[in-house]
Amino acid sequence: MPDPAETERLRQVVDEVFHDRLRVTRRELYSAAAADIHVPAETLALLNEIPEGSYSRREMLEAIEGAVRDRDEAERKARPPEHITALEDTAEAEHAIADDTTLDALIQESSGPPPDAPRFREPGE
């Protein structure tokens, strides 16, 4: 996802392109953004993900937001899942085996709320 400064600069480019026009093509916006040295290549690549065509200002902003959402979703799906290690595969479990301790001794159960936690009161108390 583009950072807020990049997003703001792109919004300024959109405003400049639509200054005296009701409709602009994606290519016209891309050309204006490419001419701006403050618009990074990643943002230009994002503009390429918008379908060709003529857009009103509102439609263009919605298309940009949609491309950002699509890219975020694709990146989220591409991330590897968080690695979860089974208790049996931890170093603590190996020590427990070596010390002839049961795995149940490794499982830390909550003994209630911390001593400094506020006391819960039922309504009407």
DSSP file (Angstrom, degrees, kcal/mol; ACC not computed):
  #  RESIDUE AA STRUCTURE BP1 BP2  ACC     N-H-->O    O-->H-N    N-H-->O    O-->H-N    TCO  KAPPA ALPHA  PHI   PSI    X-CA   Y-CA   Z-CA
    1    1 A M              0   0    0      0, 0.0    42,-0.1     0, 0.0    67,-0.0   0.000 360.0 360.0 360.0 135.0    0.0    0.0    0.0
    2    2 A P        -     0   0    0      0, 0.0    66,-0.0     0, 0.0     0, 0.0  -0.322 360.0-109.1 -63.0 147.8    1.4    3.4   -0.8
    3    3 A D     >  -     0   0    0      1,-0.1     4,-2.4     4,-0.0     3,-0.4  -0.338  33.8-100.5 -74.2 163.9    2.4    5.5    2.2
    4    4 A P  H  > S+     0   0    0      0, 0.0     4,-2.6     0, 0.0     5,-0.2   0.831 121.8  53.9 -56.6 -36.1    0.2    8.5    3.1
    5    5 A A  H  > S+     0   0    0      2,-0.2     4,-2.3     1,-0.2     5,-0.2   0.914 110.8  46.2 -65.4 -41.3    2.6   11.0    1.5
    6    6 A E  H  > S+     0   0    0     -3,-0.4     4,-2.3     2,-0.2    -1,-0.2   0.902 113.1  49.9 -66.0 -40.6    2.5    9.1   -1.8
    7    7 A T  H  X S+     0   0    0     -4,-2.4     4,-2.2     2,-0.2    -2,-0.2   0.913 111.0  49.0 -64.0 -43.0   -1.2    8.9   -1.7
    8    8 A E  H  X S+     0   0    0     -4,-2.6     4,-2.0    -5,-0.2    -2,-0.2   0.906 110.7  50.3 -64.1 -41.7   -1.6   12.6   -1.0
    9    9 A R  H  X S+     0   0    0     -4,-2.3     4,-2.1     1,-0.2    -2,-0.2   0.903 110.4  50.1 -64.0 -39.9    0.8   13.4   -3.9
   10   10 A L  H  X S+     0   0    0     -4,-2.3     4,-2.5     1,-0.2    -1,-0.2   0.899 108.3  52.9 -64.2 -39.8   -1.3   11.2   -6.2
   11   11 A R  H  X S+     0   0    0     -4,-2.2     4,-2.4     1,-0.2    -1,-0.2   0.887 108.3  51.2 -62.5 -38.0   -4.4   12.9   -5.0
   12   12 A Q  H  X S+     0   0    0     -4,-2.0     4,-2.5     2,-0.2    -2,-0.2   0.903 108.8  50.6 -64.8 -41.2   -2.8   16.3   -5.9
   13   13 A V  H  X S+     0   0    0     -4,-2.1     4,-2.6     2,-0.2    -2,-0.2   0.912 109.6  51.0 -62.7 -41.5   -1.9   15.0   -9.4
   14   14 A V  H  X S+     0   0    0     -4,-2.5     4,-2.4     1,-0.2    -2,-0.2   0.936 110.2  49.6 -60.2 -45.7   -5.6   13.9   -9.8
   15   15 A D  H  < S+     0   0    0     -4,-2.4     4,-0.3     1,-0.2    -2,-0.2   0.903 111.6  49.0 -60.1 -41.3   -6.7   17.4   -8.8
   16   16 A E  H >< S+     0   0    0     -4,-2.5     3,-0.8     1,-0.2     4,-0.3   0.908 112.1  47.6 -64.8 -42.2   -4.3   19.0  -11.2
   17   17 A V  H 3< S+     0   0    0     -4,-2.6     3,-0.4     1,-0.2    -1,-0.2   0.878 117.1  42.3 -67.8 -37.3   -5.4   16.8  -14.1
   18   18 A F  T >< S+     0   0    0     -4,-2.4     3,-1.0    -5,-0.2    -1,-0.2   0.366  82.4 112.2 -89.3   5.4   -9.1   17.3  -13.4
   19   19 A H  T <  S+     0   0    0     -3,-0.8    -1,-0.2    -4,-0.3    -2,-0.1   0.872  98.4   6.2 -48.2 -50.3   -8.7   21.1  -12.8
   20   20 A D  T 3  S+     0   0    0     -3,-0.4     2,-0.3    -4,-0.3    -1,-0.3   0.061 119.5  82.2-124.0  24.0  -10.6   22.2  -15.9
   21   21 A R    <   -     0   0    0     -3,-1.0    36,-0.1     1,-0.1     3,-0.1  -0.949  55.5-156.3-132.7 150.3  -11.9   18.9  -17.2
   22   22 A L  S    S+     0   0    0     -2,-0.3    35,-0.5     1,-0.2     2,-0.4   0.769  85.0  29.1 -91.8 -30.9  -14.9   16.7  -16.3
   23   23 A R        -     0   0    0     33,-0.2     2,-0.3    34,-0.1    -1,-0.2  -0.982  61.9-179.5-135.1 145.2  -13.4   13.4  -17.6
   24   24 A V  E     -A   55   0A   0     31,-2.4    31,-2.8    -2,-0.4     2,-0.2  -0.992  24.1-125.0-140.5 143.7   -9.9   12.1  -17.9
   25   25 A T  E  >  -A   54   0A   0     -2,-0.3     4,-2.0    29,-0.3    29,-0.2  -0.486  26.6-114.7 -84.5 161.3   -8.5    8.8  -19.2
   26   26 A R  H  > S+     0   0    0     27,-1.6     4,-2.7     1,-0.2     5,-0.2   0.887 117.4  56.1 -60.8 -38.0   -6.3    6.6  -17.2
   27   27 A R  H  > S+     0   0    0      2,-0.2     4,-2.6     1,-0.2    -1,-0.2   0.886 105.2  51.3 -62.7 -39.6   -3.5    7.2  -19.7
   28   28 A E  H  > S+     0   0    0      2,-0.2     4,-2.1     1,-0.2    -1,-0.2   0.911 112.1  46.4 -65.0 -41.9   -3.7   11.0  -19.2
   29   29 A L  H  X S+     0   0    0     -4,-2.0     4,-2.7     2,-0.2    -2,-0.2   0.923 112.1  51.1 -64.8 -43.1   -3.5   10.6  -15.4
   30   30 A Y  H  X S+     0   0    0     -4,-2.7     4,-2.8     1,-0.2    -2,-0.2   0.919 109.6  50.3 -60.6 -43.9   -0.6    8.2  -15.8
   31   31 A S  H  X S+     0   0    0     -4,-2.6     4,-1.5     1,-0.2    -1,-0.2   0.909 112.2  46.8 -61.6 -42.9    1.3   10.7  -18.0
   32   32 A A  H  X S+     0   0    0     -4,-2.1     4,-0.6     2,-0.2    -1,-0.2   0.906 114.4  47.2 -66.3 -41.1    0.7   13.5  -15.5
   33   33 A A  H >< S+     0   0    0     -4,-2.7     3,-0.8     1,-0.2     6,-0.3   0.885 110.0  53.0 -67.6 -38.5    1.8   11.3  -12.6
   34   34 A A  H 3< S+     0   0    0     -4,-2.8    -1,-0.2     1,-0.2    -2,-0.2   0.814 105.6  54.8 -66.8 -29.6    4.9   10.0  -14.5
   35   35 A A  H 3< S+     0   0    0     -4,-1.5     2,-0.6    -5,-0.2    -1,-0.2   0.665  91.9  86.1 -76.9 -16.1    5.9   13.7  -15.2
   36   36 A D    X<  -     0   0    0     -3,-0.8     3,-1.4    -4,-0.6   -23,-0.0  -0.768  68.4-154.6 -89.1 120.9    5.8   14.4  -11.4
   37   37 A I  T 3  S+     0   0    0     -2,-0.6    -1,-0.1     1,-0.3    -4,-0.0   0.656  90.5  63.0 -70.5 -13.6    9.2   13.5   -9.8
   38   38 A H  T 3  S+     0   0    0      2,-0.1    -1,-0.3   -29,-0.1   -29,-0.1   0.459  82.1  88.3 -91.2  -0.6    7.4   13.0   -6.4
   39   39 A V  S <  S-     0   0    0     -3,-1.4   -33,-0.0    -6,-0.3     5,-0.0  -0.877  76.8-139.3 -98.8 113.3    5.3   10.1   -7.6
   40   40 A P    >>  -     0   0    0      0, 0.0     4,-1.8     0, 0.0     3,-0.5  -0.198  20.3-109.4 -72.3 163.2    7.2    6.8   -7.2
   41   41 A A  H 3> S+     0   0    0      1,-0.2     4,-2.6     2,-0.2     5,-0.2   0.836 116.7  60.9 -59.6 -35.4    7.4    3.9   -9.7
   42   42 A E  H 3> S+     0   0    0      1,-0.2     4,-1.6     2,-0.2    -1,-0.2   0.893 105.4  47.7 -61.5 -38.8    5.3    1.7   -7.3
   43   43 A T  H <> S+     0   0    0     -3,-0.5     4,-1.9     2,-0.2    -1,-0.2   0.883 109.9  52.3 -69.6 -38.0    2.4    4.3   -7.5
   44   44 A L  H  X S+     0   0    0     -4,-1.8     4,-1.3     1,-0.2    -2,-0.2   0.902 107.8  52.2 -62.4 -39.7    2.7    4.4  -11.3
   45   45 A A  H  X S+     0   0    0     -4,-2.6     4,-0.6     1,-0.2    -1,-0.2   0.873 106.0  55.1 -62.8 -36.3    2.5    0.6  -11.4
   46   46 A L  H >< S+     0   0    0     -4,-1.6     3,-1.3     1,-0.2     4,-0.3   0.896 103.2  54.9 -62.7 -40.5   -0.7    0.9   -9.3
   47   47 A L  H >< S+     0   0    0     -4,-1.9     3,-1.4     1,-0.3    -1,-0.2   0.827  99.5  61.8 -63.5 -30.4   -2.2    3.2  -11.9
   48   48 A N  H 3< S+     0   0    0     -4,-1.3    -1,-0.3     1,-0.3    -2,-0.2   0.713  93.9  64.1 -66.8 -19.2   -1.5    0.6  -14.6
   49   49 A E  T << S+     0   0    0     -3,-1.3    -1,-0.3    -4,-0.6    -2,-0.2   0.577  82.4  94.3 -81.2  -9.5   -3.9   -1.7  -12.6
   50   50 A I  S <  S-     0   0    0     -3,-1.4     3,-0.1    -4,-0.3    14,-0.1  -0.683  88.2-107.8 -82.0 134.1   -6.8    0.6  -13.3
   51   51 A P        -     0   0    0      0, 0.0   -25,-0.1     0, 0.0    -1,-0.1  -0.255  38.6 -98.7 -60.4 147.3   -8.8   -0.4  -16.4
   52   52 A E  S    S+     0   0    0     -4,-0.1     2,-0.3   -26,-0.1   -27,-0.0  -0.247  74.9  86.8 -58.6 152.3   -8.4    1.8  -19.5
   53   53 A G  S    S-     0   0    0     -3,-0.1   -27,-1.6     2,-0.0     2,-0.4  -0.809  76.7 -62.6 144.1 179.3  -11.2    4.3  -20.1
   54   54 A S  E     -A   25   0A   0     -2,-0.3     2,-0.3   -29,-0.2   -29,-0.3  -0.830  50.0-172.7-101.2 135.6  -12.5    7.7  -19.3
   55   55 A Y  E     -A   24   0A   0    -31,-2.8   -31,-2.4    -2,-0.4     2,-0.1  -0.942  23.7-130.8-130.7 147.5  -13.3    8.6  -15.7
   56   56 A S     >  -     0   0    0     -2,-0.3     4,-2.6   -33,-0.2     5,-0.2  -0.449  45.8 -99.1 -78.7 169.5  -14.9   11.4  -13.8
   57   57 A R  H  > S+     0   0    0    -35,-0.5     4,-2.4     1,-0.2     5,-0.2   0.935 125.6  46.8 -58.1 -47.3  -12.9   12.6  -10.8
   58   58 A R  H  > S+     0   0    0      1,-0.2     4,-2.3     2,-0.2    -1,-0.2   0.920 112.9  49.0 -61.8 -44.6  -15.0   10.5   -8.3
   59   59 A E  H  > S+     0   0    0      1,-0.2     4,-2.4     2,-0.2    -1,-0.2   0.888 110.5  51.5 -62.8 -39.2  -14.8    7.4  -10.5
   60   60 A M  H  X S+     0   0    0     -4,-2.6     4,-2.4     2,-0.2    -2,-0.2   0.934 110.1  47.9 -64.5 -45.7  -11.0    7.8  -10.9
   61   61 A L  H  X S+     0   0    0     -4,-2.4     4,-2.5     1,-0.2    -2,-0.2   0.894 112.6  49.6 -62.9 -38.8  -10.5    8.1   -7.1
   62   62 A E  H  X S+     0   0    0     -4,-2.3     4,-2.4     2,-0.2    -1,-0.2   0.899 110.2  50.7 -65.1 -39.8  -12.7    5.0   -6.6
   63   63 A A  H  X S+     0   0    0     -4,-2.4     4,-2.2     2,-0.2    -2,-0.2   0.897 111.0  48.6 -65.1 -39.9  -10.7    3.1   -9.2
   64   64 A I  H  X S+     0   0    0     -4,-2.4     4,-2.2     2,-0.2    -2,-0.2   0.937 112.0  48.5 -64.6 -46.3   -7.5    4.0   -7.5
   65   65 A E  H  X S+     0   0    0     -4,-2.5     4,-2.4     1,-0.2    -2,-0.2   0.886 110.9  51.4 -61.5 -38.7   -8.8    3.0   -4.1
   66   66 A G  H  X S+     0   0    0     -4,-2.4     4,-2.7     2,-0.2    -1,-0.2   0.893 108.7  50.5 -64.2 -40.3  -10.0   -0.3   -5.6
   67   67 A A  H  X S+     0   0    0     -4,-2.2     4,-2.3     2,-0.2    -2,-0.2   0.887 110.3  50.2 -65.2 -38.2   -6.6   -1.0   -7.1
   68   68 A V  H  X S+     0   0    0     -4,-2.2     4,-2.6     2,-0.2    -2,-0.2   0.931 112.0  47.5 -64.4 -45.2   -5.0   -0.3   -3.6
   69   69 A R  H  X S+     0   0    0     -4,-2.4     4,-2.5     2,-0.2    -2,-0.2   0.918 112.1  49.8 -61.4 -43.7   -7.5   -2.7   -2.0
   70   70 A D  H  X S+     0   0    0     -4,-2.7     4,-2.3     1,-0.2    -1,-0.2   0.910 112.0  47.9 -62.3 -41.7   -6.9   -5.4   -4.7
   71   71 A R  H  X S+     0   0    0     -4,-2.3     4,-2.5     2,-0.2    -2,-0.2   0.915 111.3  50.3 -66.0 -42.4   -3.1   -5.1   -4.2
   72   72 A D  H  X S+     0   0    0     -4,-2.6     4,-2.3     1,-0.2    -2,-0.2   0.910 111.5  48.6 -61.5 -41.8   -3.4   -5.3   -0.4
   73   73 A E  H  X S+     0   0    0     -4,-2.5     4,-2.2     2,-0.2    -1,-0.2   0.907 111.1  49.8 -65.6 -41.3   -5.5   -8.4   -0.7
   74   74 A A  H  X S+     0   0    0     -4,-2.3     4,-1.6     1,-0.2    -2,-0.2   0.903 112.0  48.3 -63.9 -41.1   -3.1  -10.0   -3.1
   75   75 A E  H  X S+     0   0    0     -4,-2.5     4,-1.1     2,-0.2    -2,-0.2   0.891 110.0  52.2 -65.6 -38.9   -0.1   -9.2   -0.8
   76   76 A R  H  < S+     0   0    0     -4,-2.3     3,-0.3     1,-0.2    -2,-0.2   0.898 111.2  46.9 -64.6 -39.7   -2.0  -10.6    2.2
   77   77 A K  H  < S+     0   0    0     -4,-2.2    -1,-0.2     1,-0.2    -2,-0.2   0.808 109.8  54.7 -70.6 -28.8   -2.7  -13.9    0.3
   78   78 A A  H  < S+     0   0    0     -4,-1.6    -1,-0.2    -5,-0.2    -2,-0.2   0.689  84.9 101.3 -79.9 -18.5    0.9  -14.1   -0.8
   79   79 A R  S  < S-     0   0    0     -4,-1.1     3,-0.1    -3,-0.3    -3,-0.0  -0.420  80.9-114.5 -67.4 138.4    2.3  -13.9    2.7
   80   80 A P        -     0   0    0      0, 0.0     3,-0.1     0, 0.0    -1,-0.1  -0.435  39.6 -98.2 -68.4 148.4    3.4  -17.2    4.1
   81   81 A P        -     0   0    0      0, 0.0     2,-0.1     0, 0.0     3,-0.0  -0.293  48.2 -87.8 -65.2 153.2    1.3  -18.3    7.1
   82   82 A E        -     0   0    0      1,-0.1     2,-0.5    -3,-0.1    -3,-0.0  -0.377  46.3-114.6 -61.7 134.9    2.8  -17.7   10.5
   83   83 A H        -     0   0    0     -3,-0.1     2,-0.5    -2,-0.1    -1,-0.1  -0.608  32.0-165.9 -77.5 124.9    5.0  -20.5   11.6
   84   84 A I        -     0   0    0     -2,-0.5     2,-0.5    -3,-0.0    -1,-0.0  -0.953   6.2-151.6-113.8 127.7    3.5  -22.3   14.6
   85   85 A T        -     0   0    0     -2,-0.5     5,-0.1     2,-0.0     2,-0.1  -0.857  17.8-124.9-101.2 128.2    5.7  -24.7   16.6
   86   86 A A    >   -     0   0    0     -2,-0.5     3,-1.7     1,-0.1     4,-0.2  -0.391  21.8-118.9 -66.9 146.7    4.0  -27.6   18.4
   87   87 A L  G >  S+     0   0    0      1,-0.3     3,-1.5     2,-0.2     6,-0.4   0.862 114.3  60.2 -54.3 -37.6    4.8  -27.8   22.1
   88   88 A E  G 3  S+     0   0    0      1,-0.3    -1,-0.3     5,-0.1    -2,-0.0   0.726 102.5  53.0 -65.4 -20.8    6.4  -31.2   21.5
   89   89 A D  G <  S+     0   0    0     -3,-1.7    -1,-0.3     4,-0.1    -2,-0.2   0.324  88.5 104.1 -97.8   7.5    8.9  -29.7   19.1
   90   90 A T  S <> S-     0   0    0     -3,-1.5     4,-1.6    -4,-0.2     3,-0.1  -0.449  80.7-117.0 -88.8 162.3   10.2  -26.9   21.5
   91   91 A A  H  > S+     0   0    0      1,-0.2     4,-2.2     2,-0.2     5,-0.2   0.848 115.8  59.4 -63.6 -34.2   13.5  -26.9   23.4
   92   92 A E  H  > S+     0   0    0      1,-0.2     4,-2.4     2,-0.2    -1,-0.2   0.891 103.3  51.2 -62.0 -39.2   11.5  -26.9   26.7
   93   93 A A  H  > S+     0   0    0     -6,-0.4     4,-2.4     2,-0.2    -1,-0.2   0.899 108.1  51.8 -65.7 -39.9    9.9  -30.2   25.7
   94   94 A E  H  X S+     0   0    0     -4,-1.6     4,-2.4     1,-0.2    -2,-0.2   0.909 110.9  48.0 -62.7 -40.7   13.3  -31.7   24.9
   95   95 A H  H  X S+     0   0    0     -4,-2.2     4,-2.5     2,-0.2    -2,-0.2   0.899 109.9  52.6 -64.7 -39.4   14.5  -30.6   28.4
   96   96 A A  H  <>S+     0   0    0     -4,-2.4     5,-3.8     2,-0.2     4,-0.4   0.896 109.9  48.5 -63.3 -39.1   11.3  -32.1   29.9
   97   97 A I  H ><5S+     0   0    0     -4,-2.4     3,-1.0     3,-0.2    -2,-0.2   0.925 112.4  48.2 -65.0 -43.8   12.0  -35.4   28.2
   98   98 A A  H 3<5S+     0   0    0     -4,-2.4    -2,-0.2     1,-0.2    -1,-0.2   0.860 116.4  43.2 -64.5 -34.9   15.6  -35.4   29.4
   99   99 A D  T 3<5S-     0   0    0     -4,-2.5    -1,-0.2    -5,-0.2    -2,-0.2   0.401 113.8-118.0 -91.0   3.2   14.5  -34.5   32.9
  100  100 A D  T < 5 +     0   0    0     -3,-1.0     2,-0.4    -4,-0.4    -3,-0.2   0.901  63.7 148.8  59.7  43.6   11.7  -37.1   32.8
  101  101 A T      < -     0   0    0     -5,-3.8    -1,-0.2    -8,-0.1     2,-0.1  -0.835  48.8-114.1-105.5 145.7    9.0  -34.4   33.2
  102  102 A T    >   -     0   0    0     -2,-0.4     3,-1.1     1,-0.1     4,-0.4  -0.431  18.7-122.7 -75.9 154.1    5.6  -34.6   31.7
  103  103 A L  G >> S+     0   0    0      1,-0.3     3,-1.4     2,-0.2     4,-0.9   0.779 109.1  70.7 -65.9 -25.8    4.5  -32.2   29.0
  104  104 A D  G >4 S+     0   0    0      1,-0.3     3,-0.5     2,-0.2    -1,-0.3   0.824  90.4  60.7 -60.8 -29.2    1.6  -31.2   31.2
  105  105 A A  G <4 S+     0   0    0     -3,-1.1    -1,-0.3     1,-0.2    -2,-0.2   0.743 100.3  55.7 -69.6 -21.9    4.1  -29.5   33.5
  106  106 A L  G <4 S+     0   0    0     -3,-1.4     2,-0.6    -4,-0.4    -1,-0.2   0.729  85.3  92.6 -81.6 -22.0    5.2  -27.2   30.6
  107  107 A I    <<  -     0   0    0     -4,-0.9     2,-0.7    -3,-0.5    -3,-0.0  -0.617  68.9-150.1 -78.6 118.7    1.6  -25.9   30.0
  108  108 A Q        -     0   0    0     -2,-0.6     2,-0.3     3,-0.0    -2,-0.1  -0.800  10.5-158.6 -94.1 116.5    1.1  -22.8   31.9
  109  109 A E        -     0   0    0     -2,-0.7     2,-0.3     1,-0.1    -2,-0.0  -0.685  25.8-106.0 -92.5 146.0   -2.4  -22.3   33.0
  110  110 A S        -     0   0    0     -2,-0.3    -1,-0.1     1,-0.1     0, 0.0  -0.529  22.1-157.6 -70.0 133.2   -3.8  -18.9   33.9
  111  111 A S        -     0   0    0      1,-0.4    -1,-0.1    -2,-0.3    -2,-0.0   0.087  56.2 -80.7 -99.7  23.0   -4.3  -18.6   37.6
  112  112 A G  S    S-     0   0    0      2,-0.0    -1,-0.4     3,-0.0     0, 0.0  -0.581  77.2 -22.7 110.2-174.4   -6.8  -15.8   37.2
  113  113 A P  S    S-     0   0    0      0, 0.0     0, 0.0     0, 0.0     0, 0.0  -0.300  77.8 -90.6 -70.2 156.0   -6.5  -12.1   36.7
  114  114 A P    >   -     0   0    0      0, 0.0     3,-2.0     0, 0.0    -2,-0.0  -0.289  39.0-111.4 -62.5 153.7   -3.3  -10.3   37.6
  115  115 A P  T 3  S+     0   0    0      0, 0.0    -3,-0.0     0, 0.0     0, 0.0   0.782 116.6  52.4 -61.1 -27.1   -3.3   -9.0   41.2
  116  116 A D  T 3  S+     0   0    0      2,-0.1     3,-0.1     3,-0.0     0, 0.0   0.390  82.7 116.2 -91.1   5.6   -3.5   -5.3   40.0
  117  117 A A  S <  S-     0   0    0     -3,-2.0     3,-0.1     1,-0.1     2,-0.0  -0.475  76.1-103.3 -72.7 143.3   -6.5   -5.9   37.8
  118  118 A P        -     0   0    0      0, 0.0     2,-0.3     0, 0.0    -1,-0.1  -0.351  39.6-104.8 -66.0 148.8   -9.6   -4.0   38.8
  119  119 A R        -     0   0    0     -3,-0.1     2,-0.4     1,-0.1    -3,-0.0  -0.577  30.7-127.6 -77.2 131.6  -12.3   -6.0   40.5
  120  120 A F        -     0   0    0     -2,-0.3     2,-0.4    -3,-0.1    -1,-0.1  -0.641  25.5-162.3 -79.5 131.8  -15.3   -6.9   38.4
  121  121 A R        -     0   0    0     -2,-0.4     3,-0.1     0, 0.0    -1,-0.0  -0.952  15.4-127.1-118.3 137.1  -18.6   -6.0   40.0
  122  122 A E    >   -     0   0    0     -2,-0.4     3,-1.9     1,-0.1     2,-0.0  -0.435  45.3 -85.9 -70.7 151.2  -22.0   -7.2   39.0
  123  123 A P  T 3  S+     0   0    0      0, 0.0    -1,-0.1     0, 0.0     0, 0.0  -0.362 117.3  27.5 -58.7 136.8  -24.6   -4.6   38.3
  124  124 A G  T 3         0   0    0     -3,-0.1    -2,-0.1    -2,-0.0     0, 0.0   0.371 360.0 360.0  92.2  -4.2  -26.3   -3.6   41.5
  125  125 A E    <         0   0    0     -3,-1.9    -3,-0.0     0, 0.0    -1,-0.0   0.500 360.0 360.0 -76.5 360.0  -23.4   -4.4   43.8
